Amino acid sequence: MKSKEVLKQLRPYKQGKQTKDIQKEFGLDYIVKLASNENPYGFSDKVKELFQTNKPDFNIYPDGYTTELRSLISETLNVRPESLIFGSGSEEIIQMLCRSYLSVGDQVIMTTPTFPQYKHYALIEGAEIVEIPVEEDGSHPLETMLDAVQENTKIIWLCSPNNPTGTALSKQELQDFLVKCPSEVLIVLDEAYYEFLQQEKDLDAIHLLNEYKNLIVLRTFSKAYGLAGLRIGYGVADALIVETLDKVRGPFNTTSLAQQAAAAAFSDQEFINYTYQENKKVLAQFQDFLTSIGWDYYPSEANFLLVKTPESGMDAYDFLTRYGFIVRPGELLGIPNTIRVTIGKEEDMKVLQSVLQDYHNQLN
């Protein structure tokens, strides 16, 4: 049997080392995973109560329309129910977008580095990839991206805050970009880390959808809401875009448990505010520590920090792993001599700082 030729160039996603891997390799009891930008505070108590009181009906197919969660989000965000699309994480919606809008020879534009699945799924559909390096501070080079638009450009990916640099667009930058971008080009604004933004940094993108029919906003329950293991996310767009995506969406692509948990989590904004406040505090503490030892980093508006290491990011990763800290080496993200560190709990981050201080001292 012969698969698509392009698949010979691609590799399956390879996750980083897991807690059990480190435990087995180094015989450690204290292990802190800071590699996948998960919520260290878990998830809402409302989700815990849901699983303690509700008996799941595993023999029944889930609601293919995601009715309860759809109604809740549409009322909260003041958007029409038909403007919402749901996926197994927002990543599945990225796959739907590529399957729906890309054919062989079409062009997509994105920064580099950014979330790698934009490129991965676009290549599978035979698209031409245009990657524009991020600015020195890790931000999107928006004017250069606009200059790259051609007649065959179908999608432009904007990730804000950007993964892995953590930098975010400003409201004015986004509005200027939307005005200048041709209306036939689909603009995908991935806001996976939206809940970590300071209020003044909120792009208010949902309110731009009526004016810009070529915009879709993606969000997820995997990060701040702490439901990464259940895989559910959503997109908000013009109803015609959603109708198009629904044609390639699997009929039961989100599970009953994921839908119910997401509804419970979305109803508990106190937990989201707690997560935001803790992340903001601990992020600032970690930045101050790095500054004190002379290490640089990209300005972050997310729950992670891309740290510039004095030597190879792989070396720093190996050193930290031996002490039970799992981070993401920049060599695997397209930025050598960096590590991406999820912001964990305050007590764990203080131990991490001690380990990094030892590593720094060894290098000097």
Salt bridges, closest charged atoms under 4 A:
GLU5 OE2 - LYS8 NZ 3.25
GLU25 OE1 - LYS17 NZ 2.83
GLU38 OE2 - LYS33 NZ 3.17
ASP45 OD1 - LYS48 NZ 3.53
GLU82 OE2 - ARG80 NH1 3.55
ASP106 OD1 - LYS154 NZ 3.17
GLU131 OE1 - LYS119 NZ 3.22
GLU143 OE2 - LYS180 NZ 2.74
GLU191 OE1 - ARG219 NH2 2.94
ASP204 OD1 - HIS207 ND1 2.56
ASP238 OD1 - LYS213 NZ 3.56
ASP246 OD1 - ARG249 NE 2.68
GLU278 OE1 - LYS281 NZ 3.41
ASP296 OD2 - LYS308 NZ 3.74
GLU301 OE2 - LYS201 NZ 2.74
GLU346 OE1 - LYS281 NZ 3.31
GLU346 OE2 - LYS350 NZ 3.79
